[in-house]
Amino acid sequence: MARLLALILAYFFLALAIVGVFLPGLPTVPFLLLTAWFAARGSDRLHGWLYAHPHLGKLLIDWEQQGAVSRTSKVTAVFMLIISWAVMLNRLDNIWLLTAIAILFITIAMYLISRPEPHKAG
């Protein structure tokens, strides 16, 4: 039963990660990391597919081995955070909520920027 739940959660988080690629404000990498974690417990096949994927696999391997995030991923994530906050600025009237979201987004951006960039083994 635990394996089935892990598999269901892996696919759920994978769906969120894919949606996050196209939808500003929905993070991709955290959902991808959750997908990998649950896939390791629920499906060797899905776990292997994630790590063999030409784009997703590199993100996972860089994070797992080096705690690293590529410069492109950092720039994209920070850009999406800015766009997301700008959209919310135009749609929300609650200054306290906007301030809380801004603080959250700034914290996320600072954390991402502080991560090292992947280096090639050699």
C-alpha positions in Angstrom: 0.0 0.0 0.0 2.8 2.4 0.8 4.4 1.8 -2.6 1.1 2.5 -4.4 0.7 5.8 -2.4 4.3 6.8 -3.3 3.6 6.0 -7.0 0.4 8.1 -7.0 2.2 11.0 -5.2 5.2 10.7 -7.7 2.8 11.1 -10.7 0.9 13.9 -8.9 4.1 15.9 -8.3 5.3 15.2 -11.8 2.1 16.7 -13.2 2.5 19.8 -11.0 6.2 20.1 -12.1 5.1 19.9 -15.8 2.4 22.5 -15.2 4.9 24.7 -13.4 7.1 24.8 -16.5 4.3 26.7 -18.3 2.5 28.5 -15.4 4.2 31.4 -13.7 4.0 31.1 -9.9 4.0 27.4 -9.8 7.5 26.1 -9.0 8.9 23.3 -11.1 12.1 22.2 -9.3 10.6 21.5 -5.9 7.9 19.4 -7.4 10.4 17.6 -9.5 12.5 16.8 -6.4 9.4 15.5 -4.7 8.6 13.4 -7.8 12.1 11.9 -7.7 11.8 11.2 -3.9 8.4 9.5 -4.2 9.4 7.7 -7.5 12.4 6.1 -5.7 9.9 4.6 -3.2 7.2 3.7 -5.6 8.5 2.9 -9.1 12.0 2.0 -10.2 10.8 2.5 -13.8 9.6 6.1 -13.2 12.7 6.9 -11.1 15.0 5.7 -13.9 13.0 7.6 -16.5 13.4 10.8 -14.5 17.1 10.5 -14.2 17.5 9.4 -17.9 15.4 12.3 -19.2 17.6 14.7 -21.1 16.4 17.9 -19.3 14.9 16.7 -16.0 17.7 14.2 -15.3 20.4 16.8 -15.4 18.5 19.1 -12.9 18.1 16.1 -10.5 21.7 14.9 -10.8 23.1 18.4 -10.3 21.0 18.9 -7.2 21.6 15.5 -5.8 25.4 15.4 -6.3 26.3 19.1 -5.9 23.3 20.9 -4.4 23.7 23.0 -7.5 21.3 24.9 -9.8 22.2 26.0 -13.3 22.4 29.7 -14.1 19.7 29.3 -16.7 17.4 27.7 -14.1 18.1 30.5 -11.6 17.4 33.3 -14.1 14.2 31.6 -15.3 13.0 31.0 -11.8 13.7 34.6 -10.6 12.1 35.9 -13.8 9.0 33.8 -13.2 8.8 35.0 -9.6 8.9 38.6 -10.8 6.2 38.0 -13.4 4.0 36.1 -10.9 4.3 38.9 -8.4 3.5 41.5 -11.1 0.3 39.6 -12.1 -0.7 39.3 -8.4 -0.1 43.0 -8.0 -2.6 43.8 -10.7 -5.2 41.3 -9.4 -5.0 41.5 -5.6 -6.1 44.4 -3.4 -4.7 43.1 -0.1 -1.5 44.9 0.6 -0.6 42.5 3.5 -1.0 39.5 1.2 1.1 41.1 -1.5 3.8 42.0 1.0 3.8 38.4 2.4 4.1 37.0 -1.1 6.9 39.5 -2.0 8.8 38.4 1.1 8.3 34.7 0.2 9.4 35.3 -3.4 12.5 37.3 -2.3 13.4 34.5 0.1 13.1 31.9 -2.6 15.1 34.0 -5.1 17.9 34.6 -2.6 18.0 30.9 -1.8 18.2 30.0 -5.5 20.8 32.6 -6.2 22.9 31.4 -3.3 23.1 27.8 -4.7 26.3 27.0 -6.5 26.3 26.4 -10.2 27.0 22.9 -11.4 30.6 22.1 -12.3 31.7 19.3 -14.5 33.5 16.4 -12.9 37.0 16.1 -14.1 
